[in-house]
């Protein structure tokens, strides 16, 4: 598990699923190999707890600052059907 604190992201979509809000976000960082280039990452994310209600009103291209969250990688299934699942969960954020 990795904890997320004070990370910036762009929202690309959200959908209320009842107990949580599912969404798509992107993050970027400067490429240390090439000047002026950025490395972009896209994530499926769940907003839970105090972030759930606020996330339902997010719109495409909103910029957020993730104040608290975590990334986990779990393995499910058996034998040849084992799969790895990357989970990104946001507990608290603010619109930046």
C-alpha positions in Angstrom: 0.0 0.0 0.0 1.2 3.5 -0.8 -0.4 6.6 0.8 -1.3 9.6 -1.3 -1.0 13.1 0.2 -1.1 16.5 -1.5 -1.2 15.2 -5.1 -2.8 17.1 -8.0 -5.0 15.5 -10.6 -7.5 16.3 -13.4 -10.9 14.7 -13.4 -12.2 13.1 -16.6 -15.5 11.6 -15.3 -17.4 10.5 -12.2 -20.3 8.2 -11.6 -22.3 7.8 -8.3 -22.4 4.1 -7.4 -24.3 4.4 -4.1 -21.7 3.7 -1.4 -18.9 5.4 -3.4 -18.3 7.5 -6.5 -16.2 5.9 -9.3 -14.1 8.2 -11.5 -11.3 8.6 -13.9 -8.4 11.0 -13.2 -5.0 11.8 -14.7 -1.8 12.9 -13.2 1.5 14.1 -14.7 5.1 14.6 -13.7 8.1 16.1 -15.4 10.2 13.7 -17.5 13.7 13.8 -16.1 15.1 12.3 -19.3 13.7 15.0 -21.7 13.5 18.7 -21.0 10.0 20.2 -21.4 8.3 16.8 -21.6 5.8 15.3 -19.1 4.8 11.7 -18.2 1.0 11.3 -18.0 -0.8 8.6 -16.0 -4.5 7.7 -16.1 -6.2 6.2 -13.1 -9.6 4.7 -12.2 -10.4 5.9 -8.7 -13.0 5.5 -6.0 -14.0 8.4 -3.8 -15.2 7.3 -0.4 -15.8 8.7 3.1 -15.9 12.5 3.2 -14.8 12.7 -0.4 -17.8 10.8 -1.7 -20.4 13.6 -1.5 -18.1 16.3 -2.9 -17.0 14.0 -5.8 -20.5 13.5 -7.1 -20.5 17.2 -8.2 -17.2 17.1 -10.0 -17.1 17.8 -13.8 -14.8 16.9 -16.6 -11.5 18.9 -16.5 -11.9 19.9 -12.8 -8.5 20.1 -11.1 -8.3 18.6 -7.6 -5.7 18.3 -4.8 -5.9 14.8 -3.2 -5.4 15.4 0.5 -5.6 11.8 1.5 -5.8 8.5 -0.4 -4.1 5.2 -1.0 -3.0 2.9 -3.8 -3.1 -0.9 -3.3 -2.3 -3.8 -5.6 -4.2 -7.0 -4.8 -4.2 -10.4 -6.5 -7.5 -12.3 -7.0 -8.4 -15.7 -8.6 -6.8 -19.0 -8.5 -4.3 -21.0 -10.6 -4.0 -19.6 -14.2 -6.8 -17.2 -13.5 -4.9 -15.0 -11.0 -5.1 -11.3 -11.8 -3.6 -8.2 -10.3 -6.0 -5.4 -9.4 -4.7 -1.8 -8.9 -7.0 0.2 -6.6 -6.8 3.9 -6.1 -9.0 5.2 -3.2 -9.4 8.9 -2.3 -10.6 9.7 1.2 -10.4 13.5 1.0 -9.7 16.2 -1.6 -10.2 19.8 -2.4 -10.9 21.6 -5.7 -7.7 23.5 -6.8 
